[in-house]
Amino acid sequence: MGAANILVVDDDAVARELLAEALKKEGYDVEAFGSGEEAIARGRQGPVDLVLTDIRMGAVDGLTVLREFKRLSPDTAIVVLTAFGSLEGAIEAIKQGAYDYLAKPFKKEEIKLVVQRSLDHCRLVRENARFREELKGKDDWSPLVGSSPAMLEVYKLVARVSEGKSTVLLQGESGTGKELIARAVHANSPRRDKAFVPVNCGALPDTLLESEMFGHERGAFTGAVGTKTGLFESANGGTLFLDEIGELGQALQVKLLRVMQDHEVRRVGGTASIKVDVRIIAATNRDLEQLVKEGKFRDDLYYRLNVVRITLPSLKERHEDIPMLAHHFLQKCGAGATRAVRGFHPDTLALLQRYRWPGNVRELENAIERAVSLSHGPLLTPEDLPSAIRQAGTMSEARVEPADIPEDAYLTLEEVEKRHLIRVLKETKGNKVKAAKILGIDRRTLYRMAERFGVDLGEDAEGGEKEAG
């Protein structure tokens, strides 16, 4: 990629040229303009990566430049340049979509930081758009998301096995998406128009599970006040998904084996055999071969189930898929969110990829859903993630400390005001008279702001109350 293209817009020729020269020395492709009209005319010729514009200019001010570039090139990052006295304008600009602001006079290191952060944001917006585009049109049973070698092997097996009638055994840790794979097999099979019936073999005691699976006749046991159709009958012509098959008791294993051999069921308390045409997909997070050796699972049933085996990789075995999965879940969760969250801060994605994910894809989805509900800005930051993920990141070799996160990254308007108040107090060494003057407010308002933001103004420093400047 070539150098980032930056427009500098300021009607102060000296300030404009100094800023343009500083950015050119950093290797950027810089164009400088002395008016908002010229900058907008340049924007109509083609998109740019970043616009640095002064707020107070002639007939076409910085807010007009901002609005026009947002219309012409929504992905262009805008940074407004403002004097201390025009903070109100900076806040208004941020409300209208400016990425950040620079308070004059600014230092070279400050410029470098804000420009780099803005360009990173611009790149992230483009990447997020690409991820969203890649995820468009995926079937309802996604997230079969990812392009890691392990997942590509799973996709191949799903494609090959879907058209047939063979029993499928899915193996993998909890949260790896076994039911999603089962639904994918069904959705791509000739049985797609018939029922997909899931049952969790570990969720009910065997007596209740037997009635659920095979049905019962009226009076078969206490509480059987009517005839009940079992899940095998409900899935007739379709697919029955037996999750946690390793939890099935010995008696039910025998009955399941008989149904698989004879293709018929007998309700509890009944004598009639009912023919069923059901494809079985079973899933387990346990080692069935070891259970067979221990005598806890029938070997003949195991061989019946293990016709085609698909092993799902854990999330730690497919770390390269985490960004796309994260964006998928963000898109899914963001649809019902009250705040628009468009993507991820780079430190957030770094933390997601460092974490070991013992709960696999399900844990990742829950983490993204939580982060969206807690977020304050357009990008999810590390602070939005569960503490376990943040702590795991700080304990890894590549540490992510709070100091590594840019101070003003993706702040709310309230946080912008608080940071600016603290900054001015620091510059004036706690002199409240000077601080109020710089902020353009009276001291009573200064005290109210400090109280609202929890900022301690402390005792009068260096006779601060008495100094007028």
C-alpha beads as a LAMMPS data file, in Angstrom:
LAMMPS data file: protein, C-alpha beads

469 atoms
468 bonds

1 atom types
1 bond types

-500.0 500.0 xlo xhi
-500.0 500.0 ylo yhi
-500.0 500.0 zlo zhi

Masses

1 110.0

Atoms # bond

1 1 1 0.000 0.000 0.000
2 1 1 1.115 3.567 -0.710
3 1 1 1.428 6.376 1.775
4 1 1 -1.787 7.564 3.407
5 1 1 -3.330 10.627 1.743
6 1 1 -3.993 13.527 4.167
7 1 1 -5.631 16.911 3.575
8 1 1 -4.645 19.833 5.831
9 1 1 -7.225 22.648 5.806
10 1 1 -6.454 25.905 7.650
11 1 1 -6.783 29.562 6.647
12 1 1 -3.710 30.387 8.768
13 1 1 -0.901 29.971 6.213
14 1 1 1.879 29.555 8.804
15 1 1 0.011 26.951 10.840
16 1 1 -1.053 25.140 7.656
17 1 1 2.444 24.894 6.208
18 1 1 4.051 23.873 9.514
19 1 1 1.532 21.063 9.965
20 1 1 1.803 19.914 6.349
21 1 1 5.605 19.869 6.545
22 1 1 5.583 17.874 9.804
23 1 1 3.289 15.249 8.266
24 1 1 5.338 15.023 5.054
25 1 1 8.420 14.245 7.158
26 1 1 6.471 11.284 8.591
27 1 1 6.089 9.900 5.072
28 1 1 2.470 10.871 4.398
29 1 1 1.120 12.196 1.087
30 1 1 -0.102 15.659 2.157
31 1 1 -2.204 18.249 0.337
32 1 1 -2.718 21.656 1.995
33 1 1 -5.641 24.042 1.400
34 1 1 -6.344 27.515 2.733
35 1 1 -10.139 27.360 2.596
36 1 1 -13.007 24.960 3.111
37 1 1 -14.190 25.520 -0.482
38 1 1 -10.866 24.255 -1.900
39 1 1 -10.834 21.224 0.361
40 1 1 -14.403 20.229 -0.591
41 1 1 -13.551 20.641 -4.287
42 1 1 -10.621 18.258 -3.767
43 1 1 -12.913 15.816 -1.946
44 1 1 -15.208 15.681 -4.976
45 1 1 -12.279 14.467 -7.099
46 1 1 -11.776 11.300 -5.046
47 1 1 -11.603 9.879 -1.518
48 1 1 -8.790 10.605 0.936
49 1 1 -7.758 8.786 4.103
50 1 1 -7.738 11.692 6.561
51 1 1 -8.757 15.355 6.750
52 1 1 -7.277 17.706 9.360
53 1 1 -9.398 20.836 9.339
54 1 1 -9.488 24.002 11.421
55 1 1 -12.954 24.808 12.776
56 1 1 -12.896 28.601 12.494
57 1 1 -12.302 29.646 8.902
58 1 1 -14.030 31.907 6.384
59 1 1 -17.382 31.381 4.677
60 1 1 -16.968 27.579 4.713
61 1 1 -15.922 26.538 8.192
62 1 1 -14.605 23.223 9.530
63 1 1 -18.047 21.862 10.407
64 1 1 -19.151 22.384 6.802
65 1 1 -16.015 20.599 5.585
66 1 1 -16.806 17.762 8.006
67 1 1 -20.414 17.401 6.856
68 1 1 -19.478 17.497 3.171
69 1 1 -16.727 14.885 3.504
70 1 1 -19.052 12.623 5.506
71 1 1 -21.423 12.841 2.535
72 1 1 -18.753 12.413 -0.153
73 1 1 -16.565 9.818 1.579
74 1 1 -18.090 8.358 4.787
75 1 1 -14.994 6.260 5.553
76 1 1 -12.624 9.266 5.600
77 1 1 -11.461 10.070 9.131
78 1 1 -11.887 13.730 10.153
79 1 1 -9.809 15.447 12.844
80 1 1 -10.731 19.017 13.791
81 1 1 -8.193 21.617 14.904
82 1 1 -9.344 23.931 17.666
83 1 1 -8.079 26.513 20.142
84 1 1 -8.790 26.029 23.846
85 1 1 -11.554 28.615 23.616
86 1 1 -13.464 26.701 20.933
87 1 1 -13.858 23.359 22.696
88 1 1 -17.607 23.686 22.216
89 1 1 -17.052 23.587 18.464
90 1 1 -14.855 20.518 18.803
91 1 1 -17.561 18.707 20.772
92 1 1 -20.136 19.655 18.140
93 1 1 -17.794 18.290 15.465
94 1 1 -17.448 14.993 17.325
95 1 1 -21.249 14.806 17.584
96 1 1 -21.389 15.154 13.808
97 1 1 -18.893 12.367 13.199
98 1 1 -15.370 13.776 13.607
99 1 1 -12.999 11.081 14.799
100 1 1 -10.900 13.278 17.112
101 1 1 -9.729 16.824 17.774
102 1 1 -6.372 18.554 18.266
103 1 1 -6.200 21.530 20.627
104 1 1 -3.909 24.351 19.489
105 1 1 -1.071 24.792 20.115
106 1 1 -0.170 21.128 19.705
107 1 1 3.096 19.232 19.966
108 1 1 4.694 17.120 17.248
109 1 1 4.313 13.866 19.207
110 1 1 0.658 14.672 19.808
111 1 1 0.084 15.196 16.074
112 1 1 1.808 11.911 15.227
113 1 1 -0.288 10.011 17.759
114 1 1 -3.651 11.461 16.669
115 1 1 -2.892 11.033 12.953
116 1 1 -1.735 7.439 13.351
117 1 1 -4.733 6.605 15.516
118 1 1 -7.096 8.215 12.993
119 1 1 -5.568 6.303 10.081
120 1 1 -5.769 3.065 12.075
121 1 1 -9.448 3.838 12.640
122 1 1 -9.935 4.441 8.926
123 1 1 -8.283 1.098 8.140
124 1 1 -10.447 -0.667 10.723
125 1 1 -13.618 0.800 9.234
126 1 1 -12.607 -0.588 5.831
127 1 1 -11.731 -3.987 7.326
128 1 1 -15.023 -4.115 9.193
129 1 1 -16.865 -3.315 5.968
130 1 1 -14.955 -6.130 4.239
131 1 1 -15.829 -8.574 7.003
132 1 1 -19.491 -7.561 6.823
133 1 1 -19.437 -8.057 3.043
134 1 1 -17.881 -11.513 3.398
135 1 1 -20.553 -12.500 5.890
136 1 1 -23.432 -11.354 3.675
137 1 1 -25.568 -14.082 2.199
138 1 1 -24.438 -16.817 4.563
139 1 1 -27.128 -19.344 5.436
140 1 1 -29.184 -19.151 8.611
141 1 1 -27.199 -21.996 10.184
142 1 1 -24.020 -19.938 10.239
143 1 1 -21.643 -19.428 12.021
144 1 1 -19.973 -22.066 9.926
145 1 1 -17.604 -19.133 9.648
146 1 1 -13.894 -19.381 9.120
147 1 1 -11.312 -20.401 6.569
148 1 1 -8.796 -22.227 8.752
149 1 1 -7.550 -25.589 7.413
150 1 1 -9.349 -27.419 10.243
151 1 1 -12.699 -25.830 9.371
152 1 1 -12.213 -26.369 5.644
153 1 1 -11.938 -30.102 6.364
154 1 1 -15.197 -29.930 8.319
155 1 1 -16.924 -28.130 5.409
156 1 1 -15.738 -30.816 2.981
157 1 1 -17.120 -33.596 5.171
158 1 1 -20.437 -31.772 5.615
159 1 1 -20.732 -31.387 1.828
160 1 1 -19.938 -35.064 1.194
161 1 1 -22.139 -36.564 3.868
162 1 1 -25.208 -34.336 3.471
163 1 1 -26.618 -36.008 0.368
164 1 1 -26.562 -39.521 1.847
165 1 1 -28.451 -41.344 4.592
166 1 1 -25.499 -42.415 6.719
167 1 1 -25.528 -41.888 10.472
168 1 1 -23.124 -39.116 11.489
169 1 1 -21.192 -38.875 14.751
170 1 1 -20.000 -35.393 15.712
171 1 1 -17.178 -35.156 18.235
172 1 1 -15.797 -32.010 19.816
173 1 1 -15.532 -29.967 22.974
174 1 1 -18.549 -28.159 24.411
175 1 1 -19.293 -24.967 22.537
176 1 1 -17.625 -25.940 19.254
177 1 1 -20.904 -25.826 17.327
178 1 1 -21.926 -29.466 17.021
179 1 1 -25.630 -28.664 16.693
180 1 1 -24.834 -26.060 14.026
181 1 1 -23.000 -28.718 12.025
182 1 1 -25.913 -31.117 12.489
183 1 1 -28.298 -28.454 11.203
184 1 1 -25.960 -27.780 8.271
185 1 1 -25.984 -31.469 7.304
186 1 1 -29.792 -31.528 7.503
187 1 1 -30.221 -28.221 5.642
188 1 1 -28.115 -29.495 2.733
189 1 1 -29.716 -32.941 2.560
190 1 1 -32.765 -34.247 0.635
191 1 1 -34.543 -34.195 4.037
192 1 1 -34.258 -30.395 4.324
193 1 1 -38.027 -29.915 3.946
194 1 1 -38.791 -32.301 6.804
195 1 1 -38.283 -31.833 10.545
196 1 1 -34.961 -31.398 12.317
197 1 1 -35.596 -32.585 15.881
198 1 1 -32.888 -32.016 18.542
199 1 1 -32.828 -33.859 21.883
200 1 1 -30.297 -33.488 24.709
201 1 1 -29.654 -36.976 26.080
202 1 1 -28.039 -35.581 29.227
203 1 1 -30.837 -33.185 30.158
204 1 1 -33.419 -35.741 31.394
205 1 1 -33.397 -38.890 33.517
206 1 1 -33.688 -42.073 31.461
207 1 1 -37.335 -42.720 32.398
208 1 1 -38.441 -39.335 31.061
209 1 1 -36.060 -39.457 28.105
210 1 1 -37.477 -42.815 27.014
211 1 1 -40.983 -41.339 26.909
212 1 1 -39.676 -38.274 25.044
213 1 1 -37.854 -40.304 22.409
214 1 1 -40.299 -43.157 21.837
215 1 1 -43.598 -41.717 23.069
216 1 1 -46.082 -43.444 25.394
217 1 1 -49.632 -44.752 25.486
218 1 1 -52.312 -43.513 27.819
219 1 1 -51.970 -45.103 31.255
220 1 1 -48.448 -46.402 30.595
221 1 1 -47.334 -44.891 33.914
222 1 1 -48.573 -42.527 36.581
223 1 1 -49.319 -39.179 34.946
224 1 1 -49.679 -40.603 31.428
225 1 1 -53.182 -39.190 30.939
226 1 1 -53.022 -39.366 27.159
227 1 1 -51.097 -40.750 24.219
228 1 1 -47.834 -38.986 23.452
229 1 1 -46.005 -39.012 20.109
230 1 1 -42.258 -39.507 20.565
231 1 1 -39.449 -37.577 18.939
232 1 1 -38.663 -40.419 16.545
233 1 1 -42.182 -40.167 15.147
234 1 1 -41.969 -36.357 15.049
235 1 1 -38.742 -36.618 13.039
236 1 1 -40.164 -39.137 10.569
237 1 1 -38.784 -38.319 7.122
238 1 1 -36.317 -35.894 8.655
239 1 1 -33.367 -35.832 11.049
240 1 1 -33.099 -36.626 14.761
241 1 1 -30.152 -34.982 16.483
242 1 1 -29.069 -36.840 19.631
243 1 1 -26.819 -34.449 21.561
244 1 1 -24.625 -35.714 24.426
245 1 1 -25.156 -39.299 23.310
246 1 1 -22.467 -40.435 25.771
247 1 1 -24.852 -39.683 28.664
248 1 1 -27.408 -42.267 27.513
249 1 1 -28.071 -45.038 30.047
250 1 1 -27.543 -48.726 29.251
251 1 1 -31.253 -49.577 28.938
252 1 1 -31.893 -46.747 26.506
253 1 1 -28.792 -47.691 24.543
254 1 1 -30.355 -51.093 23.891
255 1 1 -33.652 -49.549 22.736
256 1 1 -31.892 -47.018 20.508
257 1 1 -29.847 -49.769 18.901
258 1 1 -33.028 -51.738 18.181
259 1 1 -34.681 -48.721 16.517
260 1 1 -31.598 -48.148 14.362
261 1 1 -31.574 -51.807 13.292
262 1 1 -35.337 -52.269 12.720
263 1 1 -36.364 -48.714 11.722
264 1 1 -39.401 -48.904 13.970
265 1 1 -40.357 -47.734 17.439
266 1 1 -42.669 -49.001 20.133
267 1 1 -44.211 -46.487 22.493
268 1 1 -43.852 -46.998 26.248
269 1 1 -46.819 -49.107 27.344
270 1 1 -47.709 -49.952 23.751
271 1 1 -47.534 -53.162 21.703
272 1 1 -47.690 -51.850 18.139
273 1 1 -44.534 -51.203 16.147
274 1 1 -44.468 -47.931 14.245
275 1 1 -42.266 -47.650 11.158
276 1 1 -40.016 -44.576 11.063
277 1 1 -37.631 -43.177 8.460
278 1 1 -35.208 -41.068 10.467
279 1 1 -31.627 -40.065 9.871
280 1 1 -29.674 -39.942 13.109
281 1 1 -26.928 -37.467 13.831
282 1 1 -25.328 -37.973 17.242
283 1 1 -22.932 -35.688 19.076
284 1 1 -20.656 -36.015 22.084
285 1 1 -17.869 -34.207 23.892
286 1 1 -16.768 -37.468 25.505
287 1 1 -14.431 -40.198 24.266
288 1 1 -16.898 -42.912 23.262
289 1 1 -14.116 -45.424 22.554
290 1 1 -12.907 -45.041 26.132
291 1 1 -16.476 -45.420 27.427
292 1 1 -16.752 -48.661 25.411
293 1 1 -13.526 -49.943 27.015
294 1 1 -14.916 -49.066 30.444
295 1 1 -18.154 -50.918 29.709
296 1 1 -20.250 -47.759 29.949
297 1 1 -21.233 -47.611 26.289
298 1 1 -22.267 -50.516 24.068
299 1 1 -19.756 -51.325 21.371
300 1 1 -22.455 -52.413 18.903
301 1 1 -24.252 -49.070 19.309
302 1 1 -20.951 -47.227 18.964
303 1 1 -20.266 -48.949 15.618
304 1 1 -23.795 -48.114 14.456
305 1 1 -23.290 -44.454 15.301
306 1 1 -19.713 -44.134 14.073
307 1 1 -20.416 -44.535 10.350
308 1 1 -19.181 -41.058 9.401
309 1 1 -17.289 -39.158 12.068
310 1 1 -16.745 -35.404 11.963
311 1 1 -14.387 -33.979 14.571
312 1 1 -14.860 -30.292 15.305
313 1 1 -11.741 -28.297 16.208
314 1 1 -11.675 -26.245 19.389
315 1 1 -11.416 -22.484 18.988
316 1 1 -7.801 -22.487 20.181
317 1 1 -7.035 -24.775 17.213
318 1 1 -8.483 -22.239 14.760
319 1 1 -7.345 -18.883 16.142
320 1 1 -7.124 -17.446 12.629
321 1 1 -10.930 -17.681 12.440
322 1 1 -11.517 -15.525 15.536
323 1 1 -11.681 -12.129 13.740
324 1 1 -14.325 -13.313 11.288
325 1 1 -16.294 -15.091 14.020
326 1 1 -16.105 -11.985 16.189
327 1 1 -17.412 -9.810 13.368
328 1 1 -20.163 -12.329 12.661
329 1 1 -21.339 -12.192 16.277
330 1 1 -21.002 -8.401 16.337
331 1 1 -23.258 -8.201 13.287
332 1 1 -25.708 -10.614 14.905
333 1 1 -25.772 -8.832 18.296
334 1 1 -25.616 -5.338 16.842
335 1 1 -28.878 -5.803 14.930
336 1 1 -30.879 -5.352 18.130
337 1 1 -28.544 -2.968 19.949
338 1 1 -29.573 0.588 20.791
339 1 1 -26.065 1.903 19.993
340 1 1 -24.358 1.410 16.629
341 1 1 -21.180 -0.624 17.127
342 1 1 -19.286 -0.985 13.869
343 1 1 -16.167 -2.952 14.751
344 1 1 -13.224 -3.605 17.051
345 1 1 -10.318 -1.611 18.422
346 1 1 -7.118 -3.466 17.366
347 1 1 -6.207 -4.161 21.019
348 1 1 -9.586 -5.841 21.455
349 1 1 -8.994 -8.250 18.577
350 1 1 -5.491 -8.913 19.917
351 1 1 -6.960 -9.917 23.289
352 1 1 -9.578 -12.127 21.658
353 1 1 -6.871 -13.968 19.745
354 1 1 -4.632 -14.441 22.804
355 1 1 -7.346 -15.910 25.007
356 1 1 -7.591 -19.735 25.191
357 1 1 -11.430 -19.930 24.946
358 1 1 -12.235 -22.949 27.155
359 1 1 -15.902 -22.416 26.245
360 1 1 -15.051 -22.264 22.525
361 1 1 -17.299 -20.516 19.988
362 1 1 -20.217 -20.298 22.426
363 1 1 -18.043 -18.395 24.918
364 1 1 -16.863 -16.035 22.167
365 1 1 -20.450 -15.280 21.161
366 1 1 -21.392 -14.555 24.787
367 1 1 -18.346 -12.281 25.196
368 1 1 -19.239 -10.255 22.088
369 1 1 -22.885 -9.973 23.152
370 1 1 -21.783 -8.659 26.569
371 1 1 -19.308 -6.229 25.008
372 1 1 -21.945 -4.784 22.678
373 1 1 -24.317 -4.199 25.589
374 1 1 -21.593 -2.358 27.570
375 1 1 -19.970 -0.410 24.752
376 1 1 -19.905 3.396 24.647
377 1 1 -18.517 4.011 21.183
378 1 1 -18.460 2.762 17.586
379 1 1 -15.646 0.265 18.273
380 1 1 -15.460 -2.356 21.026
381 1 1 -12.513 -1.624 23.346
382 1 1 -10.687 -3.972 25.744
383 1 1 -12.643 -2.489 28.667
384 1 1 -15.856 -3.854 27.122
385 1 1 -14.606 -7.467 27.376
386 1 1 -15.129 -9.794 30.375
387 1 1 -12.380 -9.509 32.994
388 1 1 -11.203 -13.104 32.414
389 1 1 -10.264 -12.238 28.837
390 1 1 -8.540 -8.987 29.824
391 1 1 -6.612 -10.700 32.629
392 1 1 -5.532 -13.544 30.364
393 1 1 -4.182 -10.927 27.949
394 1 1 -2.132 -9.175 30.638
395 1 1 -0.645 -12.488 31.756
396 1 1 0.478 -13.489 28.263
397 1 1 3.939 -12.765 26.921
398 1 1 2.631 -9.978 24.706
399 1 1 1.193 -7.820 27.459
400 1 1 -1.521 -5.252 26.823
401 1 1 -1.359 -2.580 29.494
402 1 1 -3.852 0.253 29.880
403 1 1 -1.055 2.662 28.922
404 1 1 -0.830 0.935 25.537
405 1 1 -4.368 2.045 24.682
406 1 1 -4.346 5.608 23.302
407 1 1 -5.574 8.042 25.930
408 1 1 -8.347 9.591 23.851
409 1 1 -9.350 6.483 21.876
410 1 1 -13.061 6.302 21.069
411 1 1 -14.307 8.469 23.937
412 1 1 -17.869 9.486 24.685
413 1 1 -18.619 13.212 24.597
414 1 1 -18.733 13.250 28.388
415 1 1 -15.299 11.618 28.540
416 1 1 -13.951 14.198 26.055
417 1 1 -15.109 17.004 28.379
418 1 1 -13.674 15.285 31.453
419 1 1 -10.293 14.655 29.790
420 1 1 -10.134 18.244 28.597
421 1 1 -10.990 19.581 32.063
422 1 1 -8.229 17.455 33.630
423 1 1 -5.795 18.519 30.915
424 1 1 -6.474 22.234 31.454
425 1 1 -6.167 21.864 35.245
426 1 1 -2.858 20.100 34.709
427 1 1 -1.601 22.830 32.353
428 1 1 -2.574 25.549 34.851
429 1 1 -1.151 23.540 37.793
430 1 1 -4.533 23.534 39.494
431 1 1 -5.125 27.267 39.192
432 1 1 -8.924 27.381 39.060
433 1 1 -9.127 31.008 37.890
434 1 1 -6.861 30.324 34.924
435 1 1 -8.609 27.038 34.187
436 1 1 -12.044 28.676 34.155
437 1 1 -10.731 31.439 31.884
438 1 1 -9.250 28.961 29.386
439 1 1 -12.463 26.915 29.382
440 1 1 -14.565 30.040 28.908
441 1 1 -16.711 29.398 31.990
442 1 1 -17.093 30.956 35.443
443 1 1 -15.693 29.310 38.575
444 1 1 -19.110 28.162 39.764
445 1 1 -19.557 26.196 36.514
446 1 1 -16.018 24.848 36.921
447 1 1 -16.896 23.492 40.368
448 1 1 -20.105 21.927 39.020
449 1 1 -18.187 20.246 36.176
450 1 1 -15.574 18.933 38.604
451 1 1 -18.278 17.538 40.880
452 1 1 -20.100 15.890 37.970
453 1 1 -16.944 14.222 36.690
454 1 1 -15.563 13.326 40.130
455 1 1 -12.487 15.528 39.633
456 1 1 -10.868 16.729 42.863
457 1 1 -10.009 20.427 42.556
458 1 1 -8.047 20.258 45.797
459 1 1 -7.041 23.163 47.991
460 1 1 -6.157 26.516 46.465
461 1 1 -2.729 25.994 44.890
462 1 1 -0.155 28.768 44.695
463 1 1 -2.806 31.354 45.580
464 1 1 -4.753 30.212 42.567
465 1 1 -8.039 31.800 43.669
466 1 1 -6.411 35.166 44.015
467 1 1 -4.471 35.170 40.770
468 1 1 -6.261 36.684 37.850
469 1 1 -3.765 35.522 35.291

Bonds

1 1 1 2
2 1 2 3
3 1 3 4
4 1 4 5
5 1 5 6
6 1 6 7
7 1 7 8
8 1 8 9
9 1 9 10
10 1 10 11
11 1 11 12
12 1 12 13
13 1 13 14
14 1 14 15
15 1 15 16
16 1 16 17
17 1 17 18
18 1 18 19
19 1 19 20
20 1 20 21
21 1 21 22
22 1 22 23
23 1 23 24
24 1 24 25
25 1 25 26
26 1 26 27
27 1 27 28
28 1 28 29
29 1 29 30
30 1 30 31
31 1 31 32
32 1 32 33
33 1 33 34
34 1 34 35
35 1 35 36
36 1 36 37
37 1 37 38
38 1 38 39
39 1 39 40
40 1 40 41
41 1 41 42
42 1 42 43
43 1 43 44
44 1 44 45
45 1 45 46
46 1 46 47
47 1 47 48
48 1 48 49
49 1 49 50
50 1 50 51
51 1 51 52
52 1 52 53
53 1 53 54
54 1 54 55
55 1 55 56
56 1 56 57
57 1 57 58
58 1 58 59
59 1 59 60
60 1 60 61
61 1 61 62
62 1 62 63
63 1 63 64
64 1 64 65
65 1 65 66
66 1 66 67
67 1 67 68
68 1 68 69
69 1 69 70
70 1 70 71
71 1 71 72
72 1 72 73
73 1 73 74
74 1 74 75
75 1 75 76
76 1 76 77
77 1 77 78
78 1 78 79
79 1 79 80
80 1 80 81
81 1 81 82
82 1 82 83
83 1 83 84
84 1 84 85
85 1 85 86
86 1 86 87
87 1 87 88
88 1 88 89
89 1 89 90
90 1 90 91
91 1 91 92
92 1 92 93
93 1 93 94
94 1 94 95
95 1 95 96
96 1 96 97
97 1 97 98
98 1 98 99
99 1 99 100
100 1 100 101
101 1 101 102
102 1 102 103
103 1 103 104
104 1 104 105
105 1 105 106
106 1 106 107
107 1 107 108
108 1 108 109
109 1 109 110
110 1 110 111
111 1 111 112
112 1 112 113
113 1 113 114
114 1 114 115
115 1 115 116
116 1 116 117
117 1 117 118
118 1 118 119
119 1 119 120
120 1 120 121
121 1 121 122
122 1 122 123
123 1 123 124
124 1 124 125
125 1 125 126
126 1 126 127
127 1 127 128
128 1 128 129
129 1 129 130
130 1 130 131
131 1 131 132
132 1 132 133
133 1 133 134
134 1 134 135
135 1 135 136
136 1 136 137
137 1 137 138
138 1 138 139
139 1 139 140
140 1 140 141
141 1 141 142
142 1 142 143
143 1 143 144
144 1 144 145
145 1 145 146
146 1 146 147
147 1 147 148
148 1 148 149
149 1 149 150
150 1 150 151
151 1 151 152
152 1 152 153
153 1 153 154
154 1 154 155
155 1 155 156
156 1 156 157
157 1 157 158
158 1 158 159
159 1 159 160
160 1 160 161
161 1 161 162
162 1 162 163
163 1 163 164
164 1 164 165
165 1 165 166
166 1 166 167
167 1 167 168
168 1 168 169
169 1 169 170
170 1 170 171
171 1 171 172
172 1 172 173
173 1 173 174
174 1 174 175
175 1 175 176
176 1 176 177
177 1 177 178
178 1 178 179
179 1 179 180
180 1 180 181
181 1 181 182
182 1 182 183
183 1 183 184
184 1 184 185
185 1 185 186
186 1 186 187
187 1 187 188
188 1 188 189
189 1 189 190
190 1 190 191
191 1 191 192
192 1 192 193
193 1 193 194
194 1 194 195
195 1 195 196
196 1 196 197
197 1 197 198
198 1 198 199
199 1 199 200
200 1 200 201
201 1 201 202
202 1 202 203
203 1 203 204
204 1 204 205
205 1 205 206
206 1 206 207
207 1 207 208
208 1 208 209
209 1 209 210
210 1 210 211
211 1 211 212
212 1 212 213
213 1 213 214
214 1 214 215
215 1 215 216
216 1 216 217
217 1 217 218
218 1 218 219
219 1 219 220
220 1 220 221
221 1 221 222
222 1 222 223
223 1 223 224
224 1 224 225
225 1 225 226
226 1 226 227
227 1 227 228
228 1 228 229
229 1 229 230
230 1 230 231
231 1 231 232
232 1 232 233
233 1 233 234
234 1 234 235
235 1 235 236
236 1 236 237
237 1 237 238
238 1 238 239
239 1 239 240
240 1 240 241
241 1 241 242
242 1 242 243
243 1 243 244
244 1 244 245
245 1 245 246
246 1 246 247
247 1 247 248
248 1 248 249
249 1 249 250
250 1 250 251
251 1 251 252
252 1 252 253
253 1 253 254
254 1 254 255
255 1 255 256
256 1 256 257
257 1 257 258
258 1 258 259
259 1 259 260
260 1 260 261
261 1 261 262
262 1 262 263
263 1 263 264
264 1 264 265
265 1 265 266
266 1 266 267
267 1 267 268
268 1 268 269
269 1 269 270
270 1 270 271
271 1 271 272
272 1 272 273
273 1 273 274
274 1 274 275
275 1 275 276
276 1 276 277
277 1 277 278
278 1 278 279
279 1 279 280
280 1 280 281
281 1 281 282
282 1 282 283
283 1 283 284
284 1 284 285
285 1 285 286
286 1 286 287
287 1 287 288
288 1 288 289
289 1 289 290
290 1 290 291
291 1 291 292
292 1 292 293
293 1 293 294
294 1 294 295
295 1 295 296
296 1 296 297
297 1 297 298
298 1 298 299
299 1 299 300
300 1 300 301
301 1 301 302
302 1 302 303
303 1 303 304
304 1 304 305
305 1 305 306
306 1 306 307
307 1 307 308
308 1 308 309
309 1 309 310
310 1 310 311
311 1 311 312
312 1 312 313
313 1 313 314
314 1 314 315
315 1 315 316
316 1 316 317
317 1 317 318
318 1 318 319
319 1 319 320
320 1 320 321
321 1 321 322
322 1 322 323
323 1 323 324
324 1 324 325
325 1 325 326
326 1 326 327
327 1 327 328
328 1 328 329
329 1 329 330
330 1 330 331
331 1 331 332
332 1 332 333
333 1 333 334
334 1 334 335
335 1 335 336
336 1 336 337
337 1 337 338
338 1 338 339
339 1 339 340
340 1 340 341
341 1 341 342
342 1 342 343
343 1 343 344
344 1 344 345
345 1 345 346
346 1 346 347
347 1 347 348
348 1 348 349
349 1 349 350
350 1 350 351
351 1 351 352
352 1 352 353
353 1 353 354
354 1 354 355
355 1 355 356
356 1 356 357
357 1 357 358
358 1 358 359
359 1 359 360
360 1 360 361
361 1 361 362
362 1 362 363
363 1 363 364
364 1 364 365
365 1 365 366
366 1 366 367
367 1 367 368
368 1 368 369
369 1 369 370
370 1 370 371
371 1 371 372
372 1 372 373
373 1 373 374
374 1 374 375
375 1 375 376
376 1 376 377
377 1 377 378
378 1 378 379
379 1 379 380
380 1 380 381
381 1 381 382
382 1 382 383
383 1 383 384
384 1 384 385
385 1 385 386
386 1 386 387
387 1 387 388
388 1 388 389
389 1 389 390
390 1 390 391
391 1 391 392
392 1 392 393
393 1 393 394
394 1 394 395
395 1 395 396
396 1 396 397
397 1 397 398
398 1 398 399
399 1 399 400
400 1 400 401
401 1 401 402
402 1 402 403
403 1 403 404
404 1 404 405
405 1 405 406
406 1 406 407
407 1 407 408
408 1 408 409
409 1 409 410
410 1 410 411
411 1 411 412
412 1 412 413
413 1 413 414
414 1 414 415
415 1 415 416
416 1 416 417
417 1 417 418
418 1 418 419
419 1 419 420
420 1 420 421
421 1 421 422
422 1 422 423
423 1 423 424
424 1 424 425
425 1 425 426
426 1 426 427
427 1 427 428
428 1 428 429
429 1 429 430
430 1 430 431
431 1 431 432
432 1 432 433
433 1 433 434
434 1 434 435
435 1 435 436
436 1 436 437
437 1 437 438
438 1 438 439
439 1 439 440
440 1 440 441
441 1 441 442
442 1 442 443
443 1 443 444
444 1 444 445
445 1 445 446
446 1 446 447
447 1 447 448
448 1 448 449
449 1 449 450
450 1 450 451
451 1 451 452
452 1 452 453
453 1 453 454
454 1 454 455
455 1 455 456
456 1 456 457
457 1 457 458
458 1 458 459
459 1 459 460
460 1 460 461
461 1 461 462
462 1 462 463
463 1 463 464
464 1 464 465
465 1 465 466
466 1 466 467
467 1 467 468
468 1 468 469
